[in-house]
Amino acid sequence: MFYNFQNYLIDYYLGTKTFLSSLINRNPPPEYLAARDSAKPDLILIPGVMQKWNVFRRVGRELAKNGYRVHVVAGLKRNMGAIAGAAELVEDYINKNNLRRVVVIGHSKGGLIGKYLLANNNQNGKIIKVIAISTPFGGSLRAKRIPFGSRKELIPNSILLSELAKRSDVNKNITSIFGKFDALVKPLASCRLEGAKNIQIDVYGHHGILFSKEIGEVILDGLGKI
């Protein structure tokens, strides 16, 4: 119990640190869009609730160094709105920037937005894969503590999650990555998505997983197989 509590404190620190960082470093580094290997897909980072691109700063830097062009959708702001609305913003970004082959990398709620995009906003087939990190596909009981209306979508058995569950046909294009302990996703089994590629790594923490060495390796391995 103490070990989990210790990791919870570290995770809380990382989540707070990235939130505060977003108040200072508002724009992603230029190297995100400077890197480009034409054979590789474009990547779109979608953060979770209350976060911006900063929560991906370690992952994004590593992806850019490996030749991927990394995109951030500023219109999402702190991702506190409805999932359907967020998906429309991402779809508009893809079309306005004429992106052809896209992989969505979503953390927490961002992964749900990714699946929603595959199910409802991908008629042109531009989104070829979603990599979801610590995403509660079955909802999380912790969502009840979120202090704004769209939290209802994240609660187990919500209307939106129930509708998304019916779209199991898109799960084959999803990789769900999650750790051994996550204080914000309860139950942790909610991250396991039937029909998807599920990868559990030896990492603790909802935000901590994004700062681990393992997450970059797993993402790059998956991208290399596209």
VOLUM-443579 format. One record per residue (C-alpha): residue in one letter; z, x, y. Coordinates in steps of 0.2 Angstrom, whole numbers, padded with zeros to 4 digits, always signed. Example, Ala and Ser with C-alpha at 12.3 -4.5 7.8 and 13.67 -1.06 7.14 Angstrom:
residues 2
A+0039+0062-0022/S+0036+0068-0005/
end
This chain:
residues 226
M+0000+0000+0000/F+0004+0014+0012/Y-0012+0023+0008/N-0022+0007+0013/F-0011+0005+0028/Q-0015+0022+0034/N-0033+0020+0032/Y-0032+0003+0041/L-0024+0013+0056/I-0038+0026+0055/D-0051+0012+0054/Y-0044+0003+0069/Y-0044+0019+0079/L-0063+0022+0075/G-0067+0004+0079/T-0058+0005+0096/K-0065+0022+0100/T-0083+0016+0098/F-0079+0001+0108/L-0073+0011+0122/S-0087+0023+0120/S-0099+0009+0123/L-0091+0006+0140/I-0096+0024+0146/N-0112+0028+0135/R-0122+0013+0137/N-0139+0019+0132/P-0143+0027+0116/P-0149+0045+0116/P-0168+0048+0120/E-0170+0057+0103/Y-0168+0040+0094/L-0186+0036+0100/A-0193+0053+0102/A-0193+0057+0083/R-0208+0050+0074/D-0215+0053+0057/S-0230+0040+0056/A-0227+0039+0037/K-0210+0032+0040/P-0204+0014+0045/D-0196+0010+0061/L-0177+0007+0060/I-0168-0006+0070/L-0149-0004+0071/I-0139-0020+0072/P-0120-0018+0075/G-0106-0030+0070/V-0096-0041+0081/M-0090-0034+0098/Q-0099-0018+0095/K-0115-0009+0102/W-0126+0005+0096/N-0111+0017+0098/V-0104+0012+0081/F-0120+0020+0073/R-0120+0036+0084/R-0117+0047+0069/V-0129+0038+0057/G-0142+0036+0071/R-0142+0054+0075/E-0145+0059+0057/L-0159+0047+0055/A-0168+0053+0070/K-0166+0071+0064/N-0175+0066+0048/G-0190+0059+0058/Y-0186+0041+0059/R-0188+0032+0075/V-0172+0022+0079/H-0172+0006+0089/V-0158-0003+0098/V-0160-0021+0104/A-0150-0021+0120/G-0152-0040+0121/L-0139-0042+0107/K-0126-0036+0119/R-0109-0037+0109/N-0116-0048+0096/M-0105-0062+0099/G-0118-0076+0098/A-0125-0086+0084/I-0134-0077+0070/A-0150-0087+0072/G-0151-0083+0091/A-0148-0065+0087/A-0162-0065+0074/E-0174-0072+0087/L-0170-0058+0099/V-0173-0045+0085/E-0190-0053+0081/D-0195-0054+0099/Y-0191-0035+0100/I-0202-0031+0085/N-0216-0041+0092/K-0215-0034+0110/N-0215-0016+0104/N-0228-0019+0091/L-0218-0013+0076/R-0227-0014+0060/R-0215-0008+0046/V-0197-0011+0050/V-0181-0008+0041/V-0166-0017+0048/I-0149-0007+0046/G-0135-0019+0050/H-0116-0017+0050/S-0105-0031+0046/K-0112-0047+0055/G-0128-0036+0058/G-0131-0037+0039/L-0131-0056+0040/I-0143-0056+0054/G-0154-0044+0044/K-0154-0057+0029/Y-0157-0071+0041/L-0172-0062+0048/L-0179-0059+0030/A-0177-0078+0026/N-0182-0086+0042/N-0191-0074+0055/N-0202-0063+0044/Q-0218-0073+0041/N-0228-0058+0046/G-0219-0047+0033/K-0216-0034+0046/I-0198-0032+0040/I-0199-0023+0023/K-0181-0020+0020/V-0163-0023+0025/I-0149-0011+0023/A-0132-0020+0025/I-0116-0010+0027/S-0099-0018+0025/T-0108-0035+0026/P-0098-0051+0020/F-0112-0061+0013/G-0100-0073+0006/G-0090-0073+0022/S-0073-0066+0026/L-0056-0075+0028/R-0052-0062+0042/A-0066-0071+0053/K-0054-0084+0057/R-0045-0072+0069/I-0061-0069+0079/P-0058-0077+0096/F-0074-0086+0100/G-0085-0100+0093/S-0098-0091+0082/R-0084-0085+0071/K-0086-0101+0061/E-0102-0094+0054/L-0093-0079+0046/I-0080-0090+0037/P-0082-0092+0018/N-0093-0108+0014/S-0099-0110+0032/I-0115-0120+0034/L-0125-0105+0039/L-0118-0094+0024/S-0121-0108+0012/E-0139-0109+0018/L-0142-0091+0017/A-0135-0090-0001/K-0149-0102-0006/R-0162-0089+0000/S-0159-0078-0015/D-0177-0074-0015/V-0176-0061-0001/N-0161-0052-0009/K-0172-0040-0019/N-0177-0033-0002/I-0158-0030+0003/T-0147-0015-0001/S-0128-0019+0001/I-0117-0004+0004/F-0098-0005+0005/G-0083+0005+0002/K-0067+0004-0009/F-0056-0004+0004/D-0060-0015+0020/A-0047-0023+0030/L-0059-0035+0039/V-0069-0041+0024/K-0058-0052+0013/P-0062-0053-0002/L-0071-0036-0003/A-0082-0044-0017/S-0090-0054-0003/C-0101-0038+0000/R-0108-0039-0017/L-0125-0049-0016/E-0133-0055-0032/G-0151-0049-0034/A-0149-0035-0021/K-0146-0017-0024/N-0127-0015-0022/I-0119+0002-0019/Q-0100+0005-0018/I-0096+0022-0011/D-0079+0031-0011/V-0075+0027+0007/Y-0061+0017+0015/G-0063+0007+0031/H-0074-0006+0039/H-0079+0006+0053/G-0074+0022+0044/I-0089+0020+0032/L-0101+0023+0047/F-0093+0040+0050/S-0093+0046+0032/K-0104+0059+0025/E-0109+0048+0011/I-0116+0034+0021/G-0130+0045+0028/E-0134+0051+0011/V-0136+0034+0004/I-0146+0027+0018/L-0158+0042+0018/D-0160+0041-0001/G-0164+0023+0000/L-0177+0025+0014/G-0185+0039+0005/K-0189+0027-0009/I-0199+0015+0002/
end
